[in-house]
């Protein structure tokens, strides 16, 4: 039996995982009394598991060992076919809807975008649990593949610091990791990361239950926080009975979307030193302090007509709402604080949604569940800019920071700029495609950024009026689904995937 599972192709493993995951909503639905929905998930889950078993038996013949490129192609194709499988039980449970709406919802969940396709009141708790679970599995999938597939290929942000100096020669990380089998790396990282991912989710869910949240809502919000999907069965965390305590708990767990070093081995002093020196953490702290401070200070600079100058409680609520919402959108989760309205009124800004757009474009850390351009690439561009300004003043100066610092400022900044330009070109292409379906310029821009950065809740808060995914035309829905997939695996990965020299290597 162990040899059977060890020889399964990667796509069959994903099919097995999808079928087994469907059994959890079936059990919960039976316990809560939603027998019809539970039956739908149980029957579909059983059929998917049976199909995976048959495919597994057919693939037991000896074959060539899969390489990094085959796993990379499997990951890309998985984001196309898995939403079809995952949408099957949801389509049966929701009813009275077209399959394209369910497909968009599942593609949004699997890519951790978390776009709200259906009104929360239309879905029963079991379906909400399924949406949160799919988003959670999507976060785990990108977490594992980032280490096991993207890292050996110097993709997904690893290209910024992808070289090491060995015996006076600079070699690529791809060559160093060539000796390890791709399937073995997947199993190794899955066994190492899944308990961490599951444990953090359980801890956050129990903590939120302890401060007064409903168990099912707490579980879904915990899964959404770790996966940075922003999926919620109640339309968000604003207005929840947990209040500031619940938001504070979620804010603590946002740190795992800011840097891969937060869940590395080692505790105590070693962990503190690793986090304090981490470039992505420092950049995230800078954004989480400077932007809320500017919003808070603008109350006196540009909103003097407000009558709450001496209200200390209103000031603290506005400051907390800014801090939480800024960090939430920086991690591309998209949870909005209950005090975000107070923060907007306090700052007096006419369009605070533009700040959130800039934050999701920056994104979270490399090899995390967050989307966007990634903090490490932004840091590389910043260091390159600082160095160029320094050379204007002192043309013959020699910068320090060691070999890694020079690598980030030179080759790292170059590839970061290439990735940023690819992202901008992708955003322009998606905007043009959405505009051709009849959307306005503002709506097309918001939807393209929300899809490519995998931040679905941005569509509700970035513009003057919320943009509904459900009201889009069929063509626009398919374009958004494709943009979510491209934003999840990044344009650079697609170029590497379809590069002929990459397949001949």
Secondary structure, DSSP 8 states (H G I E B T S, - for coil): -HHHHHT--HHHHHHHHHHHHHHHHHHHHHHHT-HHHHHHHHHHHHHHHHHHHHHHHHT-S------HHHHHHHHHHHHHHHHHHHHHHHHHHH-SS-HHHHHHHHHHHHTT-----S-GGGS-HHHHHHHHHHHHHHHHHHHHHIIIIITTTT-TTGGGG-EEEETTEEEEHHHHTTTS-HHHHHHHHHHHHHHHHHHHHHHHHHHHHHTT--HHHHHHHHHHHHHT----TTSSSTT-TTHHHHHHHHHHHGGGGT-GGGGSS--THHHHHHHHT-HHHHHHHHHHHHHHHHHHHHHHHH-TT-S-TT-HHHHHHHHHHHHHHHHHHHTT-----TTHHHHHHHHT-S-THHHHHHHHHH---TTSS--SS-HHHHHHHHHHHHHHHHHHH-TT----SHHHHHHIIIIIHHHHHHHHHHHHHHHHHHHHHHHHTT--HHHHHHHHHHHHTT-TTHHHHSSSS---STTS-HHHHHHHHHHHHHHHH-HHHHHHHT-HHHHH-
